[in-house]
């Protein structure tokens, strides 16, 4: 399994996400409505030595990826860790239209006639028979389209979807997702989860490996279910040749100092950290603190 980047730059700050302060979230949202401000932060991150980014397929992502694509000499060596889908987009459509009209809206909106015909040829039976696996492939293709031409290393399934499917224990969806993106896109499958111990146990039970798991990992135990202690047990025993682990929320939404946070995280058996920041000083200081094994 190809090794993942030790440091990945996240995107929460660009979309007004701040778990501690609504005022700060609104300030970020206003600032990053301007794509030039987003790229100022990206350039600061790259100047600090970061060469990988995580980006969710939300409403701003298409414009962001297009700018990266249009500057290959500057950004061609950046590794990509997209996460799909953007849950709020689908939730709103389902509430307004219903599940299958919503899916059709996503599949066929903003596609060329040739592209629509190709998807219909591939998945026409899915629309008629509601074949879940074919429908999943079509939705993955639509979500992945905005990342075409970029150096994608891992395609993550968002935790809202991962943990829902995990809760129902649907082995076949995990198997098919992994098989499809490996074969179609040649990238590693990834899963974002709020319950790493349970997900890893089920993947092992089902014989699914060579995947990347991203989950909250921090000294405070923030968003670590069922407990920080269970995570630590799993991480000690983990074989990274089968399951590479990426830590997110390492600062526990700012409740722990960066120094204390990474003294804890650096001592764990994890392969990568994803974090977001909006100032060059914060990015640089965080990079200097990360020293994974």
ABEGO torsion letter per residue (X at the ends): XBBBBABBBBAAAAAGBBAABAAAAAAAAAAAABAAAAAAAAAAAAAAGBABBBBBBBAAAAAAAAAAAABAAAAAABBBBBBOBBAAAAAAAAAAAEAAAAAAAAAABGBBAAAAAAAAAAAAAAAAAGBAAAAAAAAAAAAAAAABGBBBABBBBBAAAAAAAAAAGBAAAAAAAAAAAAAAAGBBBBBBBABAAAAAAAAAAAGBBGBBBBBBBBAAGBGBOABAAAAAAAAAABBAAABBBBBBGAAGGGABBAAAAAAAAAABBBABBBBBBABAAAAAAAAAABBBX
